[in-house]
Amino acid sequence: MAKDTDKWVDFMMRYELGLEKPQDNRATRSAITIGLSYVVGGIIPLSPYFFIDDSQRALYFSCGITVVCLFVFGYFKSKVTGQPPVSGAFKVLIIGALAAAAAFGMAKLINGK
C-alpha cells in the first residue's frame, strides 16, 4: 500500500488521523459560516460603542460583555466536545482574555501612549 502514494495518503487520512475527504460543495458553505461568525463575533464586543458616547465607559462594557460571551461559548463548546463544562469555560475565558490583553498592549505600544 505504501508504494501507491494516493492510497497511502487516503489510508493515513482516514484511519490514522480520522479525517475524511471534504465534500466538493462544502467550501462555499464553510466560507459563509466562517465569515458570518466573524461578523457576529466582532459585533458583540463593539456593540457598546454604538450606544455609549464615552469611549472609556464603552470599553468597560465591551470587556464585560466579552467576558460573559467567552464564558458562555466555552461552556457550550465544552459540553459539545465532552469536556467538563465549567473548567472548559474558564479555559476559553482565560485564553480569550489573554489574547485581548495582548492585542490591547500591542496597540498601546505601537501608539506610544
C-alpha positions as CSV (number, residue, x, y, z in Angstrom):
1,M,0.0,0.0,0.0
2,A,2.9,2.4,0.8
3,K,4.0,2.1,-2.9
4,D,0.8,3.8,-4.1
5,T,1.0,7.3,-2.8
6,D,-2.7,8.1,-3.3
7,K,-3.9,5.0,-1.4
8,W,-1.3,5.6,1.3
9,V,-2.4,9.2,1.9
10,D,-6.1,8.2,1.8
11,F,-5.4,5.4,4.3
12,M,-3.5,7.7,6.7
13,M,-6.1,10.5,6.4
14,R,-8.9,8.1,7.2
15,Y,-7.5,5.7,9.8
16,E,-4.5,7.4,11.3
17,L,-5.9,11.0,11.6
18,G,-9.6,10.2,11.4
19,L,-10.2,12.7,8.6
20,E,-12.5,12.3,5.6
21,K,-12.1,13.9,2.3
22,P,-14.2,17.1,2.3
23,Q,-17.2,17.3,0.0
24,D,-16.8,19.5,-3.1
25,N,-19.8,21.7,-2.3
26,R,-18.8,22.2,1.3
27,A,-16.3,25.0,0.7
28,T,-18.8,27.7,0.0
29,R,-21.0,26.8,3.0
30,S,-17.9,26.8,5.2
31,A,-16.7,30.2,3.9
32,I,-20.1,31.8,4.6
33,T,-20.3,30.2,8.0
34,I,-16.8,31.4,9.0
35,G,-17.5,34.9,7.6
36,L,-20.8,35.3,9.4
37,S,-19.2,34.0,12.6
38,Y,-16.5,36.7,12.4
39,V,-19.2,39.4,11.8
40,V,-21.3,38.3,14.8
41,G,-18.2,37.7,16.9
42,G,-17.0,41.2,16.1
43,I,-20.3,43.0,16.6
44,I,-20.7,41.7,20.1
45,P,-17.7,43.4,21.7
46,L,-18.2,46.5,19.5
47,S,-21.9,47.0,20.3
48,P,-21.3,49.2,23.4
49,Y,-19.5,51.7,21.2
50,F,-22.7,52.2,19.2
51,F,-24.8,53.2,22.3
52,I,-22.3,54.8,24.7
53,D,-20.8,58.2,23.9
54,D,-17.9,57.9,26.3
55,S,-15.3,55.6,24.8
56,Q,-13.7,54.7,28.1
57,R,-17.0,53.7,29.6
58,A,-17.9,51.8,26.4
59,L,-14.6,49.9,26.8
60,Y,-15.6,48.7,30.2
61,F,-18.9,47.5,29.0
62,S,-17.2,45.8,26.0
63,C,-14.9,44.0,28.3
64,G,-17.7,42.8,30.5
65,I,-19.9,41.6,27.6
66,T,-16.9,39.9,26.0
67,V,-16.0,38.1,29.3
68,V,-19.6,36.8,29.6
69,C,-19.7,35.7,26.0
70,L,-16.4,33.9,26.2
71,F,-17.6,32.0,29.3
72,V,-20.9,31.0,27.7
73,F,-19.2,30.0,24.5
74,G,-16.6,27.9,26.4
75,Y,-19.3,26.3,28.5
76,F,-21.3,25.1,25.5
77,K,-18.2,24.2,23.5
78,S,-17.0,22.0,26.4
79,K,-20.4,20.3,26.7
80,V,-20.5,19.5,23.0
81,T,-16.9,18.2,23.0
82,G,-17.4,16.1,26.2
83,Q,-15.1,18.1,28.5
84,P,-16.0,19.4,31.9
85,P,-18.2,22.4,31.1
86,V,-17.1,24.8,33.8
87,S,-13.3,24.2,33.6
88,G,-13.6,24.4,29.8
89,A,-15.5,27.7,30.0
90,F,-12.7,29.1,32.2
91,K,-10.1,27.9,29.8
92,V,-11.8,29.7,26.9
93,L,-12.3,32.8,29.0
94,I,-8.6,32.9,30.1
95,I,-7.3,32.3,26.6
96,G,-9.7,35.0,25.1
97,A,-8.8,37.5,27.9
98,L,-5.0,36.9,27.3
99,A,-5.4,37.4,23.6
100,A,-7.4,40.6,24.1
101,A,-4.9,41.9,26.6
102,A,-2.0,41.1,24.2
103,A,-3.8,43.0,21.4
104,F,-4.6,45.9,23.6
105,G,-1.0,46.0,24.8
106,M,0.4,45.9,21.3
107,A,-1.9,48.7,20.3
108,K,-0.7,50.8,23.2
109,L,2.9,50.0,22.4
110,I,2.5,51.0,18.8
111,N,0.5,54.1,19.6
112,G,3.1,55.1,22.1
113,K,0.6,56.1,24.9
